Amino acid sequence: MGVFRSKSRISTGKSRLTPLKSRLGRKTQIIAKTPRERRKKGELTKAKLRVWELCKQITRAECIKNHGKLVCYTSGKTLVFSKDAHTGHYITSSWCSIELRYDLKNLRVQSYDENINKNGNTLQFRENLIRDHGVEYVDELWTRNKATKGRPYLLQWFLDKESAYKALLSTLQASQ
């Protein structure tokens, strides 16, 4: 086995090891890397995660309220296991504004296959939205997306959204 080296000291081998390749085909040295410290999450990131968790819970609760079980919005399949239920966006989260990313009008329950493997199946999603709510509903989502894209959202916006969604979730759970 090669020599364990770090920049200033010889390692005991408890750290991650990375082999160095030699250009001349000589023996390879292994240099020890110390694990990096993770950066702590800020308040804004924590608030985004809390709001997203509430969005997931609300979309699932609304689906169960309407159908009595979890049903994929795009394919219509019954989801036997709750772990297969994803919260899908009509306007993909990479394209939409922050406001629409957490807006319940843009979110529906989808199966893993529809959300991940078929990238949300946007065409069927659109057809189902038009069937359920009309063309104006879909057009309004795209108009709001264009109007709010690129706008900064501060921590207070997420805290307000969190308190509103907590109240909505409690009323949904009380009605079941």
N, CA, C and O of each residue as an XYZ file, in Angstrom:
704
protein
N       0.846     -1.171      0.000
C       0.000      0.000      0.000
C       0.888      1.228      0.000
O       1.986      1.201      0.556
N       0.430      2.294     -0.611
C       1.212      3.523     -0.747
C       1.280      4.314      0.543
O       0.742      3.908      1.573
N       1.939      5.429      0.467
C       2.113      6.320      1.606
C       0.884      7.205      1.716
O       0.367      7.711      0.720
N       0.432      7.379      2.939
C      -0.689      8.281      3.181
C      -0.121      9.644      3.512
O       0.637      9.791      4.471
N      -0.484     10.640      2.722
C       0.023     11.984      2.990
C      -1.107     12.987      2.929
O      -2.047     12.835      2.149
N      -1.014     13.968      3.721
C      -1.825     15.160      3.550
C      -0.829     16.294      3.382
O       0.372     16.039      3.291
N      -1.275     17.502      3.338
C      -0.355     18.597      3.057
C       0.737     18.740      4.114
O       1.892     19.004      3.779
N       0.385     18.570      5.377
C       1.382     18.855      6.408
C       1.669     17.686      7.349
O       2.624     17.744      8.123
N       0.864     16.631      7.296
C       1.072     15.555      8.256
C       0.791     14.213      7.619
O       0.151     14.134      6.571
N       1.264     13.172      8.243
C       0.968     11.821      7.776
C      -0.342     11.396      8.423
O      -0.529     11.564      9.628
N      -1.243     10.847      7.625
C      -2.572     10.500      8.089
C      -2.596      9.074      8.639
O      -1.736      8.252      8.321
N      -3.591      8.807      9.462
C      -3.757      7.469     10.008
C      -4.628      6.615      9.104
O      -4.814      5.429      9.375
N      -5.165      7.193      8.034
C      -5.979      6.422      7.107
C      -7.455      6.432      7.423
O      -8.207      5.684      6.798
N      -7.910      7.243      8.366
C      -9.316      7.283      8.728
C     -10.111      8.208      7.811
O     -11.340      8.135      7.795
N      -9.454      9.066      7.056
C     -10.137      9.992      6.167
C     -10.406      9.327      4.826
O      -9.954      8.212      4.569
N     -11.159     10.037      3.965
C     -11.367      9.554      2.610
C     -10.048      9.557      1.876
O      -9.231     10.454      2.082
N      -9.821      8.577      1.025
C      -8.566      8.486      0.302
C      -8.819      8.642     -1.187
O      -9.778      8.084     -1.719
N      -7.969      9.393     -1.854
C      -8.076      9.594     -3.281
C      -6.761      9.231     -3.932
O      -5.736      9.816     -3.583
N      -6.744      8.288     -4.865
C      -5.481      7.940     -5.514
C      -5.076      9.002     -6.534
O      -5.924      9.559     -7.231
N      -3.787      9.275     -6.615
C      -3.249     10.170     -7.620
C      -2.648      9.333     -8.735
O      -1.919      8.379     -8.466
N      -2.940      9.671     -9.968
C      -2.403      8.916    -11.087
C      -1.061      9.504    -11.501
O      -0.881     10.722    -11.519
N      -0.145      8.645    -11.824
C       1.175      9.076    -12.265
C       1.223      9.072    -13.780
O       0.691      8.169    -14.425
N       1.853     10.072    -14.339
C       1.973     10.133    -15.796
C       2.987      9.124    -16.319
O       2.882      8.673    -17.460
N       3.947      8.773    -15.509
C       5.028      7.900    -15.960
C       4.810      6.441    -15.570
O       5.687      5.609    -15.805
N       3.684      6.117    -14.992
C       3.385      4.747    -14.632
C       4.040      4.294    -13.348
O       4.098      3.095    -13.076
N       4.530      5.217    -12.561
C       5.138      4.835    -11.286
C       4.065      4.496    -10.276
O       2.872      4.590    -10.567
N       4.495      4.097     -9.079
C       3.540      3.773     -8.024
C       2.653      4.976     -7.735
O       3.083      6.127     -7.814
N       1.432      4.683     -7.405
C       0.471      5.740     -7.120
C       0.525      6.086     -5.637
O       0.577      5.205     -4.779
N       0.512      7.372     -5.358
C       0.439      7.816     -3.968
C      -1.015      8.045     -3.619
O      -1.817      8.412     -4.479
N      -1.351      7.834     -2.385
C      -2.707      8.081     -1.926
C      -2.647      9.224     -0.931
O      -1.934      9.167      0.071
N      -3.418     10.268     -1.232
C      -3.453     11.442     -0.372
C      -4.759     11.428      0.402
O      -5.823     11.205     -0.175
N      -4.688     11.662      1.686
C      -5.870     11.664      2.536
C      -6.588     12.994      2.409
O      -5.963     14.055      2.439
N      -7.922     12.929      2.265
C      -8.744     14.134      2.241
C      -9.567     14.165      3.520
O     -10.183     13.165      3.889
N      -9.579     15.270      4.173
C     -10.408     15.397      5.362
C     -11.816     15.764      4.911
O     -11.966     16.528      3.957
N     -12.850     15.244      5.567
C     -14.217     15.558      5.161
C     -14.521     17.044      5.347
O     -14.113     17.663      6.330
N     -15.240     17.591      4.387
C     -15.600     19.009      4.463
C     -16.765     19.201      5.426
O     -17.618     18.329      5.590
N     -16.770     20.354      6.049
C     -17.881     20.683      6.926
C     -19.020     21.216      6.080
O     -18.799     22.010      5.166
N     -20.243     20.786      6.378
C     -21.411     21.259      5.652
C     -21.772     22.656      6.100
O     -21.672     23.004      7.277
N     -22.195     23.443      5.133
C     -22.664     24.782      5.453
C     -24.045     24.687      6.089
O     -24.887     23.910      5.638
N     -24.277     25.464      7.122
C     -25.559     25.436      7.796
C     -26.610     26.107      6.919
O     -26.331     27.095      6.240
N     -27.831     25.552      6.944
C     -28.916     26.113      6.157
C     -29.387     27.401      6.794
O     -29.514     27.497      8.015
N     -29.644     28.392      5.955
C     -30.140     29.676      6.432
C     -31.631     29.625      6.696
O     -32.291     28.629      6.399
N     -32.153     30.689      7.249
C     -33.569     30.761      7.588
C     -34.447     30.712      6.342
O     -35.522     30.112      6.372
N     -34.007     31.334      5.245
C     -34.789     31.333      4.016
C     -34.916     29.921      3.457
O     -36.000     29.517      3.037
N     -33.834     29.178      3.446
C     -33.859     27.796      2.951
C     -34.759     26.930      3.815
O     -35.517     26.112      3.294
N     -34.685     27.099      5.122
C     -35.540     26.326      6.025
C     -37.009     26.660      5.805
O     -37.865     25.776      5.837
N     -37.299     27.950      5.581
C     -38.687     28.365      5.340
C     -39.205     27.772      4.030
O     -40.356     27.342      3.960
N     -38.363     27.744      2.987
C     -38.760     27.146      1.709
C     -39.090     25.667      1.890
O     -40.077     25.178      1.340
N     -38.272     24.959      2.653
C     -38.520     23.530      2.888
C     -39.820     23.300      3.658
O     -40.567     22.368      3.361
N     -40.086     24.155      4.650
C     -41.325     24.012      5.418
C     -42.547     24.270      4.546
O     -43.538     23.546      4.637
N     -42.483     25.304      3.698
C     -43.608     25.612      2.815
C     -43.819     24.481      1.813
O     -44.959     24.122      1.520
N     -42.736     23.917      1.286
C     -42.864     22.818      0.331
C     -43.497     21.592      0.995
O     -44.331     20.926      0.382
N     -43.115     21.290      2.225
C     -43.729     20.164      2.938
C     -45.228     20.392      3.120
O     -46.021     19.462      2.972
N     -45.617     21.620      3.437
C     -47.036     21.927      3.581
C     -47.758     21.793      2.245
O     -48.887     21.305      2.200
N     -47.119     22.222      1.156
C     -47.713     22.073     -0.182
C     -47.972     20.605     -0.495
O     -49.033     20.250     -1.008
N     -47.003     19.761     -0.187
C     -47.165     18.326     -0.437
C     -48.322     17.749      0.378
O     -49.132     16.980     -0.140
N     -48.392     18.121      1.638
C     -49.449     17.596      2.502
C     -50.826     18.073      2.042
O     -51.789     17.307      2.067
N     -50.919     19.341      1.620
C     -52.202     19.899      1.193
C     -52.665     19.247     -0.104
O     -53.841     18.902     -0.224
N     -51.770     19.068     -1.082
C     -52.184     18.453     -2.346
C     -52.645     17.019     -2.131
O     -53.602     16.576     -2.767
N     -51.984     16.299     -1.254
C     -52.411     14.926     -0.965
C     -53.755     14.911     -0.238
O     -54.616     14.084     -0.538
N     -53.937     15.827      0.718
C     -55.195     15.887      1.466
C     -56.356     16.260      0.550
O     -57.450     15.713      0.688
N     -56.130     17.195     -0.392
C     -57.192     17.572     -1.328
C     -57.542     16.420     -2.262
O     -58.708     16.218     -2.599
N     -56.527     15.666     -2.678
C     -56.767     14.517     -3.552
C     -57.593     13.462     -2.826
O     -58.531     12.906     -3.397
N     -57.254     13.190     -1.590
C     -57.999     12.203     -0.804
C     -59.417     12.703     -0.537
O     -60.362     11.914     -0.540
N     -59.570     14.008     -0.308
C     -60.897     14.578     -0.060
C     -61.784     14.430     -1.300
O     -62.966     14.107     -1.184
N     -61.208     14.668     -2.495
C     -61.989     14.612     -3.726
C     -62.254     13.186     -4.206
O     -63.344     12.899     -4.702
N     -61.285     12.296     -4.068
C     -61.401     10.952     -4.631
C     -61.531      9.844     -3.589
O     -61.901      8.719     -3.926
N     -61.235     10.147     -2.344
C     -61.261      9.125     -1.305
C     -59.984      8.306     -1.244
O     -59.836      7.456     -0.366
N     -59.064      8.547     -2.161
C     -57.783      7.848     -2.215
C     -56.825      8.700     -3.037
O     -57.223      9.699     -3.635
N     -55.567      8.298     -3.059
C     -54.581      9.021     -3.865
C     -54.672      8.553     -5.315
O     -54.537      7.364     -5.603
N     -54.903      9.499     -6.223
C     -55.031      9.206     -7.646
C     -54.115     10.148     -8.413
O     -54.107     11.353     -8.162
N     -53.341      9.598     -9.351
C     -52.454     10.410    -10.185
C     -53.309     11.318    -11.067
O     -54.241     10.854    -11.723
N     -52.994     12.598    -11.081
C     -53.791     13.579    -11.833
C     -53.658     13.368    -13.336
O     -54.637     13.533    -14.064
N     -52.489     13.012    -13.813
C     -52.282     12.907    -15.254
C     -52.696     11.554    -15.819
O     -53.288     11.503    -16.897
N     -52.404     10.461    -15.128
C     -52.724      9.140    -15.680
C     -54.034      8.565    -15.148
O     -54.626      7.693    -15.783
N     -54.491      9.040    -13.996
C     -55.719      8.516    -13.403
C     -55.525      7.220    -12.630
O     -56.499      6.636    -12.154
N     -54.289      6.762    -12.496
C     -54.018      5.522    -11.773
C     -54.161      5.733    -10.271
O     -53.806      6.787     -9.743
N     -54.681      4.727     -9.598
C     -54.756      4.760     -8.143
C     -53.376      4.435     -7.583
O     -52.743      3.464     -7.996
N     -52.921      5.244     -6.654
C     -51.606      5.046     -6.042
C     -51.806      4.255     -4.757
O     -52.372      4.756     -3.785
N     -51.337      3.020     -4.766
C     -51.548      2.118     -3.635
C     -50.728      2.563     -2.433
O     -51.231      2.601     -1.310
N     -49.467      2.900     -2.672
C     -48.587      3.314     -1.580
C     -48.425      4.830     -1.609
O     -48.236      5.422     -2.671
N     -48.498      5.446     -0.449
C     -48.384      6.900     -0.394
C     -46.993      7.383     -0.787
O     -46.827      8.538     -1.177
N     -45.987      6.507     -0.689
C     -44.645      6.908     -1.080
C     -44.535      7.093     -2.590
O     -43.617      7.765     -3.060
N     -45.457      6.509     -3.358
C     -45.465      6.670     -4.813
C     -46.095      7.988     -5.248
O     -46.032      8.348     -6.423
N     -46.699      8.703     -4.316
C     -47.362      9.967     -4.650
C     -46.348     11.109     -4.618
O     -45.733     11.394     -3.590
N     -46.195     11.743     -5.763
C     -45.344     12.925     -5.865
C     -46.235     14.147     -6.030
O     -47.393     14.029     -6.431
N     -45.700     15.306     -5.723
C     -46.407     16.544     -5.973
C     -45.812     17.148     -7.230
O     -44.675     17.620     -7.223
N     -46.582     17.132     -8.312
C     -46.091     17.584     -9.599
C     -46.551     18.993     -9.923
O     -47.612     19.433     -9.481
N     -45.738     19.692    -10.702
C     -46.050     21.050    -11.158
C     -46.562     21.000    -12.593
O     -46.047     20.240    -13.412
N     -47.586     21.817    -12.900
C     -47.994     21.960    -14.298
C     -46.920     22.753    -15.036
O     -46.365     22.276    -16.026
N     -46.627     23.954    -14.561
C     -45.488     24.698    -15.083
C     -44.294     24.228    -14.264
O     -44.225     24.471    -13.059
N     -43.375     23.567    -14.908
C     -42.248     22.913    -14.236
C     -41.538     23.883    -13.301
O     -41.407     25.067    -13.609
N     -41.083     23.382    -12.169
C     -40.480     24.243    -11.157
C     -39.213     24.928    -11.668
O     -38.832     25.977    -11.148
N     -38.559     24.358    -12.671
C     -37.374     25.016    -13.222
C     -37.756     26.190    -14.130
O     -36.932     27.072    -14.369
N     -38.981     26.213    -14.634
C     -39.434     27.304    -15.499
C     -40.257     28.333    -14.758
O     -40.282     29.499    -15.153
N     -40.924     27.936    -13.705
C     -41.893     28.839    -13.085
C     -41.243     29.766    -12.061
O     -40.120     29.546    -11.606
N     -41.984     30.794    -11.723
C     -41.515     31.741    -10.715
C     -41.633     31.093     -9.339
O     -42.264     30.049     -9.177
N     -41.024     31.723     -8.371
C     -41.071     31.187     -7.005
C     -42.507     31.173     -6.492
O     -42.911     30.255     -5.779
N     -43.262     32.183     -6.854
C     -44.655     32.245     -6.417
C     -45.450     31.043     -6.917
O     -46.221     30.452     -6.161
N     -45.267     30.676     -8.190
C     -45.997     29.534     -8.735
C     -45.428     28.199     -8.287
O     -46.137     27.192     -8.291
N     -44.177     28.176     -7.905
C     -43.580     26.929     -7.429
C     -44.305     26.428     -6.186
O     -44.415     25.222     -5.967
N     -44.799     27.359     -5.375
C     -45.483     26.995     -4.133
C     -46.984     27.269     -4.191
O     -47.661     27.219     -3.164
N     -47.510     27.557     -5.383
C     -48.938     27.852     -5.529
C     -49.718     26.553     -5.740
O     -49.351     25.730     -6.579
N     -50.779     26.379     -4.985
C     -51.548     25.144     -5.043
C     -52.298     24.981     -6.362
O     -52.674     23.864     -6.718
N     -52.521     26.072     -7.095
C     -53.184     25.967     -8.393
C     -52.286     25.281     -9.420
O     -52.780     24.734    -10.406
N     -50.983     25.306     -9.200
C     -50.011     24.736    -10.122
C     -49.603     23.320     -9.714
O     -48.849     22.669    -10.437
N     -50.086     22.835     -8.572
C     -49.636     21.554     -8.022
C     -50.752     20.516     -8.011
O     -51.903     20.824     -7.703
N     -50.394     19.286     -8.351
C     -51.320     18.160     -8.279
C     -50.542     16.903     -7.889
O     -49.319     16.852     -8.020
N     -51.265     15.898     -7.411
C     -50.645     14.620     -7.075
C     -50.357     13.872     -8.374
O     -51.218     13.759     -9.247
N     -49.131     13.366     -8.484
C     -48.744     12.568     -9.642
C     -48.017     11.321     -9.174
O     -47.468     11.277     -8.073
N     -48.024     10.309    -10.029
C     -47.263      9.107     -9.725
C     -45.795      9.365    -10.014
O     -45.446     10.319    -10.709
N     -44.951      8.519     -9.482
C     -43.511      8.628     -9.733
C     -43.233      8.570    -11.227
O     -42.437      9.352    -11.746
N     -43.884      7.648    -11.914
C     -43.650      7.461    -13.345
C     -43.990      8.730    -14.124
O     -43.218      9.152    -14.985
N     -45.124      9.333    -13.834
C     -45.542     10.538    -14.556
C     -44.649     11.726    -14.217
O     -44.260     12.481    -15.108
N     -44.324     11.895    -12.958
C     -43.576     13.079    -12.528
C     -42.094     12.990    -12.890
O     -41.518     13.975    -13.353
N     -41.479     11.849    -12.691
C     -40.031     11.718    -12.902
C     -39.721     11.187    -14.297
O     -39.013     11.834    -15.068
N     -40.248     10.014    -14.620
C     -39.897      9.381    -15.891
C     -40.461     10.110    -17.101
O     -39.828     10.131    -18.157
N     -41.640     10.708    -16.966
C     -42.266     11.403    -18.097
C     -42.201     12.920    -17.941
O     -42.920     13.648    -18.626
N     -41.349     13.391    -17.048
C     -41.138     14.836    -16.829
C     -42.432     15.598    -16.564
O     -42.592     16.727    -17.028
N     -43.339     15.002    -15.836
C     -44.574     15.672    -15.466
C     -45.700     15.475    -16.458
O     -46.841     15.838    -16.172
N     -45.402     14.902    -17.633
C     -46.406     14.686    -18.679
C     -47.255     15.941    -18.870
O     -48.470     15.928    -18.671
N     -46.587     17.017    -19.257
C     -47.191     18.344    -19.316
C     -48.403     18.406    -20.245
O     -49.371     19.102    -19.938
N     -48.372     17.705    -21.354
C     -49.490     17.765    -22.294
C     -50.773     17.195    -21.684
O     -51.840     17.796    -21.804
N     -50.666     16.042    -21.034
C     -51.833     15.455    -20.384
C     -52.264     16.296    -19.179
O     -53.456     16.435    -18.907
N     -51.292     16.850    -18.465
C     -51.579     17.725    -17.328
C     -52.410     18.913    -17.808
O     -53.406     19.274    -17.182
N     -51.990     19.522    -18.930
C     -52.712     20.672    -19.490
C     -54.133     20.277    -19.886
O     -55.084     20.994    -19.575
N     -54.282     19.148    -20.563
C     -55.612     18.695    -20.970
C     -56.521     18.489    -19.769
O     -57.698     18.849    -19.805
N     -55.977     17.910    -18.709
C     -56.785     17.673    -17.508
C     -57.148     18.985    -16.814
O     -58.261     19.129    -16.308
N     -56.217     19.945    -16.787
C     -56.535     21.248    -16.192
C     -57.626     21.953    -16.984
O     -58.531     22.547    -16.398
N     -57.550     21.894    -18.307
C     -58.575     22.530    -19.143
C     -59.916     21.827    -18.944
O     -60.956     22.481    -18.881
N     -59.897     20.508    -18.845
C     -61.128     19.750    -18.616
C     -61.769     20.139    -17.280
O     -62.986     20.301    -17.193
N     -60.938     20.286    -16.241
C     -61.465     20.547    -14.898
C     -61.775     22.016    -14.632
O     -62.739     22.328    -13.933
N     -60.952     22.936    -15.193
C     -61.079     24.345    -14.815
C     -61.258     25.300    -15.987
O     -61.667     26.442    -15.779
N     -60.969     24.879    -17.197
C     -61.135     25.749    -18.354
C     -59.810     26.338    -18.824
O     -58.805     26.320    -18.113
N     -59.845     26.865    -20.060
C     -58.650     27.422    -20.682
C     -58.177     28.675    -19.940
O     -56.975     28.926    -19.849
N     -59.109     29.455    -19.414
C     -58.751     30.697    -18.712
C     -57.859     30.419    -17.509
O     -56.952     31.193    -17.201
N     -58.128     29.310    -16.838
C     -57.347     28.906    -15.669
C     -55.882     28.685    -16.048
O     -54.971     29.162    -15.373
N     -55.678     27.950    -17.145
C     -54.326     27.654    -17.611
C     -53.641     28.927    -18.091
O     -52.471     29.156    -17.785
N     -54.361     29.753    -18.841
C     -53.792     31.015    -19.329
C     -53.412     31.941    -18.176
O     -52.399     32.638    -18.230
N     -54.233     31.935    -17.141
C     -53.948     32.775    -15.966
C     -52.672     32.312    -15.259
O     -51.910     33.140    -14.759
N     -52.433     31.003    -15.215
C     -51.192     30.492    -14.619
C     -49.975     30.994    -15.401
O     -48.998     31.448    -14.805
N     -50.035     30.910    -16.746
C     -48.906     31.367    -17.558
C     -48.717     32.880    -17.444
O     -47.582     33.355    -17.419
N     -49.803     33.640    -17.376
C     -49.706     35.094    -17.228
C     -49.077     35.459    -15.893
O     -48.199     36.319    -15.827
N     -49.529     34.804    -14.828
C     -48.932     35.058    -13.508
C     -47.468     34.679    -13.474
O     -46.664     35.355    -12.833
N     -47.109     33.591    -14.166
C     -45.717     33.167    -14.201
C     -44.846     34.235    -14.851
O     -43.782     34.571    -14.330
N     -45.291     34.769    -15.988
C     -44.524     35.810    -16.678
C     -44.416     37.073    -15.837
O     -43.375     37.730    -15.833
N     -45.482     37.415    -15.127
C     -45.493     38.645    -14.331
C     -44.616     38.545    -13.087
O     -44.063     39.549    -12.639
N     -44.484     37.346    -12.527
C     -43.764     37.209    -11.252
C     -42.385     36.590    -11.385
O     -41.656     36.505    -10.397
N     -42.007     36.155    -12.579
C     -40.697     35.510    -12.775
C     -39.586     36.530    -12.549
O     -39.637     37.647    -13.066
N     -38.583     36.130    -11.769
C     -37.433     36.985    -11.510
C     -37.599     37.933    -10.338
O     -36.647     38.609     -9.948
N     -38.792     37.991     -9.774
C     -39.014     38.857     -8.609
C     -38.373     38.246     -7.375
O     -38.441     37.031     -7.191
N     -37.754     39.053     -6.528
C     -37.189     38.494     -5.290
C     -38.286     38.260     -4.252
O     -39.214     39.058     -4.116
N     -38.163     37.174     -3.540
C     -39.107     36.842     -2.472
C     -38.324     36.744     -1.176
O     -37.378     35.965     -1.055
N     -38.735     37.538     -0.223
C     -38.033     37.601      1.056
C     -38.591     36.573      2.035
O     -39.601     35.918      1.779
N     -37.910     36.461      3.144
C     -38.287     35.497      4.170
C     -39.724     35.716      4.638
O     -40.443     34.747      4.885
N     -40.148     36.961      4.764
C     -41.496     37.245      5.263
C     -42.572     36.658      4.354
O     -43.608     36.206      4.841
N     -42.343     36.658      3.043
C     -43.311     36.078      2.104
C     -43.500     34.588      2.393
O     -44.622     34.083      2.381
N     -42.397     33.896      2.650
C     -42.469     32.455      2.943
C     -43.131     32.206      4.292
O     -43.882     31.241      4.440
N     -42.867     33.058      5.275
C     -43.499     32.898      6.583
C     -45.002     33.124      6.491
O     -45.773     32.408      7.130
N     -45.433     34.120      5.696
C     -46.865     34.358      5.497
C     -47.521     33.176      4.794
O     -48.614     32.750      5.167
N     -46.844     32.647      3.771
C     -47.350     31.494      3.027
C     -47.459     30.280      3.948
O     -48.419     29.512      3.872
N     -46.465     30.120      4.817
C     -46.464     28.997      5.752
C     -47.654     29.066      6.708
O     -48.317     28.057      6.948
N     -47.923     30.246      7.251
C     -49.046     30.368      8.194
C     -50.377     30.167      7.474
O     -51.289     29.560      8.036
N     -50.506     30.664      6.241
C     -51.749     30.463      5.486
C     -51.951     28.985      5.160
O     -53.067     28.476      5.266
N     -50.894     28.301      4.768
C     -51.006     26.887      4.422
C     -51.251     26.022      5.649
O     -51.936     25.003      5.552
N     -50.710     26.403      6.798
C     -50.989     25.648      8.029
C     -52.473     25.720      8.369
O     -53.078     24.721      8.757
N     -53.054     26.912      8.222
C     -54.480     27.071      8.494
C     -55.315     26.260      7.509
O     -56.287     25.616      7.905
N     -54.944     26.286      6.227
C     -55.660     25.522      5.212
C     -55.565     24.024      5.470
O     -56.553     23.303      5.325
N     -54.389     23.559      5.849
C     -54.193     22.143      6.122
C     -55.022     21.687      7.325
O     -55.600     20.600      7.312
N     -55.076     22.514      8.349
C     -55.870     22.130      9.526
C     -57.350     22.048      9.197
O     -58.044     21.181      9.727
N     -57.862     22.942      8.322
C     -59.265     22.849      7.934
C     -59.527     21.622      7.060
O     -60.577     20.990      7.170
N     -58.561     21.285      6.185
C     -58.705     20.077      5.366
C     -58.721     18.824      6.225
O     -59.526     17.920      6.001
N     -57.829     18.773      7.209
C     -57.768     17.602      8.073
C     -58.989     17.506      8.977
O     -59.420     16.408      9.326
N     -59.547     18.653      9.358
C     -60.730     18.638     10.215
C     -61.952     18.157      9.447
O     -62.849     17.546     10.026
N     -61.993     18.429      8.145
C     -63.164     18.046      7.342
C     -63.147     16.565      6.953
O     -64.154     16.047      6.470
N     -62.027     15.882      7.155
C     -61.949     14.463      6.759
C     -62.448     13.565      7.814
O     -62.450     12.347      7.637
